[in-house]
């Protein structure tokens, strides 16, 4: 039982180290941005975080107009 626990612990440690090599061992290692609002690919697709969507719905701004235009284009491409 103890042998299995030690082997599992070593494998888990190796997996964590392998996944974090760049982050742990480079000077500029940073965790990737996972928030929707900070992700450039999501912004290109017109996907915003709920906080931004709430702000868009509450006031008229350029972001709101861009968002609404993208939603109309997306809706028309789905219907076609």
N, C-alpha and C positions, 0 to 999 in steps of 0.2 A: 504494500500500500504506500509506504513512504517513498519507494523507488519510483512509482508512477507519479506521485506528487512532485518529486524533484525533476523528473524528465519534463513534465508539463510546465513547470515553472521556468525551466531553462528555455524551452521552445517558445513560451510566451515572451520572455525577455528578448530572445533573438528576433522575434517578429516585430516587437516594438522598436528595437534598434534599427532594423532594416528599413522600416517605414519612416523613421526619423533621421536617416543618415544626413541628408542635406540640412535639415533644421538644426540638428545637434552639433555637427562638425564643420560648418562653414560660418564665416564671420557675418555674412548678411542673411543667414538663414531665418526665414520668417514663416509663420504659419499662413496658409492660404486664406484669402478673404472668403468667408462663406456667407456673409450677409447678402441678401438680395440687392440691397441698395448700393453696395460697394462693388458688385460684380459687373464688369463691362459687358460680358456676353448677354446677361439678363437685360441690361439697359438697351442694347441693340435690338433685342426682341420685343421691347416695350413692356417688360415685366417689372413692376415696381413693388417695393415692400408695402405692407398694409398701412404703415404710418404715412408714407408718401401718397398712397391712394386716398387716404382720408383727407389729407391736406388738399389734394387736387379737387376732391368733391366739394370741399367747403369754400374754396375761393377760385376765382378765374385767374389763371396765370399762363405763361407760355408753356410750362410743362403740361398743364391741363390740356391745352389745345393740341400739343403734340400727341399726348396720350389718346385723346378722343379721335384724332385723325388716324392713328395706328389701329385703334379698335374698329373703326369703320372699314378700313382696308382689310383687316383680318376677317371681319364679318362678311364682307362682300366676296372674299376669296373662298370662304367656306360654303357660301350659298351657291356659288357657281359650279 
